[in-house]
Amino acid sequence: MERAVARLASERPVVIFSKSSCCMCHTIKTLFSDFGVNPAVHELDEMPRGREIEQALARLGCNPTVPTVFIGGERVGGTNEIMTLHLNRSLIPMLKRAGALWV
């Protein structure tokens, strides 16, 4: 299943593993949307194998498992990591390098 996560994580410059009922997931998705980024979003609670993917994320060290953000195919982390990058003004340059932003 870790291979499936790696495949999904590299399908777009930004990939978010989320749950539709998670308020922090909504916050992270809104942040990227406000930047003009169009991430691939995988709502684990709406996917047939979502539970297995969530377990694979946990084995990869994601705690909590959602939201988990991949940029350029690399796991960046969850809410704390994304917000820290944003507040340090490092997130936008990272998104540009990954090809998620053109501005």
LINKAUR-V351525 format. One record per backbone hydrogen bond with DSSP energy under -1.0 kcal/mol. CO is the residue of the C=O (numbers start at 1). NH is the residue of the N-H. E is the energy in kcal/mol with one decimal. If there is no record, write none. Layout:
BEGIN
co=CO nh=NH e=E
co=CO nh=NH e=E
END
This chain:
BEGIN
co=1 nh=5 e=-2.1
co=2 nh=6 e=-2.4
co=3 nh=7 e=-2.5
co=4 nh=8 e=-2.7
co=5 nh=9 e=-2.8
co=8 nh=11 e=-1.3
co=13 nh=72 e=-3.2
co=14 nh=40 e=-2.6
co=15 nh=70 e=-2.9
co=16 nh=42 e=-3.0
co=17 nh=68 e=-1.9
co=18 nh=44 e=-3.2
co=19 nh=22 e=-1.8
co=22 nh=26 e=-1.9
co=23 nh=27 e=-1.9
co=24 nh=28 e=-2.2
co=25 nh=29 e=-2.6
co=26 nh=30 e=-2.5
co=27 nh=31 e=-2.2
co=28 nh=32 e=-2.2
co=29 nh=33 e=-2.2
co=30 nh=34 e=-2.8
co=31 nh=35 e=-1.3
co=32 nh=37 e=-2.5
co=33 nh=36 e=-1.2
co=40 nh=16 e=-3.0
co=42 nh=18 e=-2.9
co=42 nh=44 e=-1.1
co=43 nh=46 e=-2.1
co=47 nh=50 e=-1.6
co=49 nh=53 e=-2.2
co=50 nh=54 e=-2.5
co=51 nh=55 e=-2.1
co=52 nh=56 e=-2.1
co=53 nh=57 e=-2.4
co=54 nh=58 e=-2.0
co=55 nh=59 e=-2.0
co=56 nh=60 e=-1.5
co=57 nh=62 e=-2.4
co=58 nh=61 e=-1.5
co=68 nh=17 e=-2.9
co=69 nh=76 e=-2.9
co=69 nh=77 e=-1.5
co=70 nh=15 e=-2.5
co=71 nh=74 e=-1.6
co=74 nh=71 e=-2.4
co=77 nh=69 e=-3.0
co=78 nh=82 e=-2.5
co=79 nh=83 e=-2.9
co=80 nh=84 e=-2.2
co=81 nh=85 e=-2.4
co=82 nh=86 e=-2.4
co=83 nh=87 e=-2.8
co=84 nh=88 e=-1.9
co=85 nh=90 e=-3.0
co=85 nh=91 e=-1.2
co=86 nh=89 e=-1.4
co=90 nh=94 e=-1.6
co=91 nh=95 e=-2.5
co=92 nh=96 e=-2.4
co=93 nh=97 e=-2.4
co=94 nh=98 e=-1.7
co=95 nh=100 e=-2.6
co=96 nh=99 e=-1.2
END
